[in-house]
């Protein structure tokens, strides 16, 4: 059964955050709230955990996963970012956006897109997720919590715990999340002088990016 962590949405209890991070360090997958919907997260360097994350979502290795980072400085370690792209990132972070960028050498090859060598990255605003990242001291591998054959991401903690009770090691309960996934924006065209592309409209208001 999944362990339920009841964590205050604005003032996360350090003891609970530490316990949740211990599961990640042990190679487990967690369901966590974000400033969009719920997401599945695991340790970036644990292949077995990332395989289990993909298995829960029933997606193949061509599906782009996302790195959740603490801030833009950490994000820039895992992506190649020019000045135009950086200005765009500043407009949308922290917040409910996922940005597609060219992966740097810091990203394990198995995590980037097999043909395009790109990676999705986001910097969340959610206080609990930020506390988790701070305690973990590094980015987390993630994917929006869609169940197979569903177009709606999970956002209610009771539903998450009921449906994933035996598939994840822990569920963080900090109240309900928004019911939309992140807004996905591909910034790789900007590296060739072209405009960014809106891939998916979600919780983030694309107009703040000029899209």
Secondary structure as GFF3:
##gff-version 3
##sequence-region A 1 211
A	DSSP	beta_strand	3	6	.	.	.	ID=ss1
A	DSSP	alpha_helix	14	25	.	.	.	ID=ss2
A	DSSP	beta_strand	30	32	.	.	.	ID=ss3
A	DSSP	beta_strand	39	43	.	.	.	ID=ss4
A	DSSP	alpha_helix	47	57	.	.	.	ID=ss5
A	DSSP	beta_strand	66	69	.	.	.	ID=ss6
A	DSSP	alpha_helix	72	75	.	.	.	ID=ss7
A	DSSP	beta_strand	79	80	.	.	.	ID=ss8
A	DSSP	alpha_helix	83	92	.	.	.	ID=ss9
A	DSSP	beta_strand	97	103	.	.	.	ID=ss10
A	DSSP	three_ten_helix	109	111	.	.	.	ID=ss11
A	DSSP	beta_strand	118	123	.	.	.	ID=ss12
A	DSSP	alpha_helix	127	136	.	.	.	ID=ss13
A	DSSP	beta_strand	140	144	.	.	.	ID=ss14
A	DSSP	alpha_helix	157	164	.	.	.	ID=ss15
A	DSSP	beta_strand	170	173	.	.	.	ID=ss16
A	DSSP	beta_strand	183	186	.	.	.	ID=ss17
A	DSSP	three_ten_helix	188	192	.	.	.	ID=ss18
A	DSSP	beta_strand	197	200	.	.	.	ID=ss19
A	DSSP	three_ten_helix	206	209	.	.	.	ID=ss20
###
